[in-house]
C-alpha cells in the first residue's frame, strides 16, 4: 500500500484515516488583506485562528492521546495559526519529538514560503513528507493588492516590493525542495514561466517528500 492510500487528503478512503493539526505556530511574517486574526469563533473554521496555541510538549502529548484513541491517525500537520516557518524552533521541536514516538506518521507543513529557502534543508532532514506553499499571486502587481506587508526578519516591505520578494522566495524554496528530493516541486519551473507574463492565479503548490 502506498503512502497516498493512507493519507486522508489524497485517498478515496479518506474516512478510514485521520489527520491532526497541531497549533504550535502563532506568529506570522506577513499580513494578507483577507486574513482576520482578531478573534476565533466555535462556529467557524478558517485560517489564521485557533482556540488555543500549544507549546511543543503539549502538542506532542495531545498527538499521542489522539493516536491512542484513533489508531488510523496517519498524518500530523502544522499550518498555523500563523506561518509554520516563522515559528521554526517550536515547529521543528514538535516534529522531532513526535518522530521519536511514532516512526510511521506522515508530516505536513503549510507555509507562505517567505522563509522556505532558509529552512528547506532542515525540513528535508526532519523527514517532512508534504509541504504546501500558499501562492496568492504570481505577479508583484497583483500581489501588492493582496499583501498588506511582509516582515522579513525584522525588515518591513510593502507594495510591489513585498510581493516581488515573496514570489522570489516561493520559487527559490520550491526549487530547493526539488533538490532535496521532494516530488512535485518541479512545478516551480512552470511557476517561473507563468510569472514572466501570464495572468494566472493559483492557490497552493504542494511538494511531497
C-alpha positions as CSV (number, residue, x, y, z in Angstrom):
1,X,0.0,0.0,0.0
2,X,1.4,3.4,-1.0
3,X,1.6,6.3,1.5
4,X,-1.0,8.2,-0.5
5,X,-3.5,5.5,0.2
6,X,-3.3,6.2,3.9
7,X,-3.2,10.0,3.6
8,X,-6.8,11.3,4.3
9,X,-6.3,14.2,1.9
10,X,-5.4,12.0,-1.1
11,X,-7.1,8.7,-0.7
12,X,-10.6,7.8,-1.8
13,X,-10.9,6.0,1.5
14,X,-10.4,9.3,3.4
15,X,-12.9,8.3,6.1
16,X,-10.7,5.4,7.0
17,X,-7.8,7.6,8.1
18,X,-7.3,10.7,10.1
19,X,-5.0,13.7,10.4
20,X,-4.4,16.2,13.2
21,X,-3.3,19.8,13.1
22,X,-1.0,21.0,15.8
23,X,-1.4,24.7,16.7
24,X,2.2,25.5,17.6
25,X,2.9,28.3,15.2
26,X,1.2,31.5,16.4
27,X,3.5,34.1,14.7
28,X,3.2,35.2,11.0
29,X,5.7,37.0,9.0
30,X,3.3,38.8,6.8
31,X,-0.2,40.2,6.7
32,X,-2.7,39.3,3.9
33,X,-5.5,41.8,3.4
34,X,-8.1,39.0,3.6
35,X,-6.7,37.4,6.8
36,X,-8.6,38.5,10.0
37,X,-6.9,37.1,13.1
38,X,-8.5,39.2,15.8
39,X,-10.9,36.6,17.1
40,X,-11.8,32.9,17.0
41,X,-15.4,31.5,17.0
42,X,-16.5,28.0,17.8
43,X,-18.9,28.2,14.8
44,X,-16.3,28.7,12.2
45,X,-13.1,27.2,10.9
46,X,-10.7,29.3,8.9
47,X,-7.0,30.1,8.5
48,X,-5.3,32.3,11.0
49,X,-7.3,31.5,14.1
50,X,-7.3,28.7,16.7
51,X,-9.0,28.2,20.0
52,X,-5.7,27.6,21.8
53,X,-2.0,27.8,20.9
54,X,0.1,24.9,22.2
55,X,3.8,24.6,23.2
56,X,5.6,21.6,21.6
57,X,5.3,19.4,24.7
58,X,1.6,19.9,24.9
59,X,1.1,19.3,21.2
60,X,3.1,16.0,21.4
61,X,1.0,14.9,24.4
62,X,-2.2,15.7,22.5
63,X,-1.0,13.9,19.4
64,X,-0.2,10.7,21.5
65,X,-3.5,10.9,23.2
66,X,-5.4,11.1,19.9
67,X,-3.2,8.4,18.3
68,X,-4.2,6.1,21.2
69,X,-7.9,6.8,20.6
70,X,-7.6,6.8,16.8
71,X,-5.1,4.2,15.7
72,X,-5.5,5.2,12.0
73,X,-4.3,8.7,12.7
74,X,-1.7,8.8,10.0
75,X,-0.9,12.5,9.4
76,X,0.3,15.3,11.7
77,X,0.2,18.7,10.2
78,X,1.3,22.2,11.2
79,X,-0.4,25.0,9.4
80,X,-0.6,27.8,11.9
81,X,-2.4,29.7,13.2
82,X,0.5,31.8,11.9
83,X,3.2,30.6,9.5
84,X,5.0,27.3,10.3
85,X,8.4,28.6,9.2
86,X,8.0,31.9,11.2
87,X,7.9,29.6,14.2
88,X,10.5,27.1,13.2
89,X,12.1,26.3,16.5
90,X,8.8,25.3,18.0
91,X,7.7,23.5,14.9
92,X,10.9,21.5,14.4
93,X,11.0,20.6,18.1
94,X,7.4,19.4,17.9
95,X,8.0,17.2,14.8
96,X,11.3,15.8,16.2
97,X,9.5,14.7,19.4
98,X,6.6,13.1,17.6
99,X,9.0,11.3,15.3
100,X,10.7,9.8,18.3
101,X,7.4,8.4,19.4
102,X,5.9,7.5,16.1
103,X,8.2,6.4,13.2
104,X,5.4,5.9,10.7
105,X,3.5,9.2,10.9
106,X,3.4,11.5,7.9
107,X,4.3,15.1,8.4
108,X,2.7,18.0,6.6
109,X,3.7,21.7,6.7
110,X,1.9,24.7,5.3
111,X,3.8,27.9,4.7
112,X,3.6,31.2,2.7
113,X,7.1,30.4,1.5
114,X,8.9,33.5,2.7
115,X,11.4,31.5,4.8
116,X,11.3,28.3,2.7
117,X,14.8,28.8,1.2
118,X,16.1,29.3,4.7
119,X,14.7,26.1,6.1
120,X,14.3,23.8,3.1
121,X,17.3,21.7,4.1
122,X,16.1,21.3,7.7
123,X,12.6,20.4,6.5
124,X,14.0,17.6,4.4
125,X,16.3,16.4,7.2
126,X,13.4,16.2,9.6
127,X,11.6,13.9,7.3
128,X,8.7,16.1,6.5
129,X,6.6,14.4,3.8
130,X,4.4,17.1,2.4
131,X,4.9,20.9,2.0
132,X,2.2,23.2,0.8
133,X,3.2,26.7,-0.3
134,X,0.3,29.1,-0.4
135,X,0.6,31.3,-3.5
136,X,-2.0,34.1,-3.9
137,X,-0.4,35.8,-6.9
138,X,2.3,35.2,-9.5
139,X,2.9,38.9,-10.4
140,X,4.1,41.6,-8.0
141,X,1.4,43.9,-9.3
142,X,-1.4,41.5,-8.2
143,X,0.4,40.6,-5.0
144,X,0.6,44.3,-4.0
145,X,-3.2,44.3,-3.7
146,X,-3.3,41.1,-1.6
147,X,-0.4,41.6,0.8
148,X,-0.5,44.4,3.3
149,X,3.1,44.0,4.3
150,X,5.9,41.4,4.8
151,X,8.2,41.2,7.7
152,X,11.5,39.6,6.6
153,X,13.5,39.1,9.8
154,X,12.5,42.5,11.2
155,X,12.6,44.4,7.9
156,X,9.2,45.6,6.6
157,X,8.3,45.6,3.0
158,X,5.1,46.8,1.4
159,X,3.5,47.1,-2.1
160,X,5.1,45.5,-5.1
161,X,8.5,45.3,-3.4
162,X,6.9,43.0,-0.8
163,X,5.1,40.9,-3.4
164,X,8.2,40.5,-5.5
165,X,10.3,39.4,-2.6
166,X,7.7,36.8,-1.6
167,X,7.3,35.5,-5.1
168,X,11.1,35.1,-5.5
169,X,11.4,33.2,-2.2
170,X,8.5,30.9,-3.1
171,X,10.1,29.9,-6.4
172,X,13.5,29.5,-4.8
173,X,12.1,27.4,-2.0
174,X,10.2,25.1,-4.3
175,X,13.3,24.6,-6.4
176,X,15.3,23.8,-3.3
177,X,12.7,21.2,-2.1
178,X,13.2,19.6,-5.5
179,X,16.9,19.4,-5.0
180,X,16.3,17.7,-1.6
181,X,14.1,15.0,-3.2
182,X,10.6,16.3,-2.9
183,X,8.5,15.2,-5.8
184,X,6.1,17.7,-7.4
185,X,8.3,20.7,-6.8
186,X,9.3,20.8,-10.5
187,X,6.1,23.0,-10.7
188,X,8.5,25.8,-9.7
189,X,9.8,25.9,-13.3
190,X,6.2,26.2,-14.6
191,X,5.6,28.8,-11.9
192,X,8.6,30.8,-13.1
193,X,7.5,30.7,-16.7
194,X,4.0,31.8,-15.7
195,X,5.3,34.7,-13.6
196,X,7.1,36.1,-16.7
197,X,3.9,37.3,-18.3
198,X,0.8,35.1,-17.9
199,X,-2.1,36.5,-15.9
200,X,-2.6,33.3,-13.9
201,X,-3.7,32.9,-10.3
202,X,-3.1,29.8,-8.2
203,X,-3.9,28.9,-4.6
204,X,-1.2,26.5,-3.5
205,X,1.6,24.2,-4.7
206,X,2.5,21.0,-2.9
207,X,5.7,19.1,-2.7
208,X,6.0,15.6,-1.5
209,X,9.0,14.0,0.2
